[in-house]
Amino acid sequence: MPATTLDLRDVPPPERHPKIHDAFEDLEGGESLEIINDHEPKPLFYEFQAEVDAFDADNYEVACQGEGKFVAKLPKK
């Protein structure tokens, strides 16, 4: 499953969700958006689950890879 990666750690918080939504929209079905964040993106997961029909919540993954580095995979149906 191909992935596009966005490192959001240096992006101001108000700009993060719009960037994520735009990048996710550009994906083809079966692709994933990988984001690198400075905190666990649980609110983003709930937002996508509620608002984005193409989001494959069952295959969402997130891992802490050290202090201030969370990597999440948002797959598209």
C-alpha positions, 0 to 999 in steps of 0.5 A: 500500500503506497504512502504519502508522508507529512511531517507536521511537527514544525507546522503551526497547529491551526494549519495541520488539519487542513493540510492533512485533509488536503493530502488525504483527498489527493490519495487514490483508494488503497493508498495511505497518508502517513503523518508525523506529529508531536502528539498522539493524533487521537482527535484527528482519528475521531474527526476522520472517523466521523467526517471522512467516508473514505477513511479506513478506520479499521486499518488506522495505525499509530506508534510512538517512536520516541519523545515528541514523535508519533507516526500515524497511518491514515488509509483510504478505502 
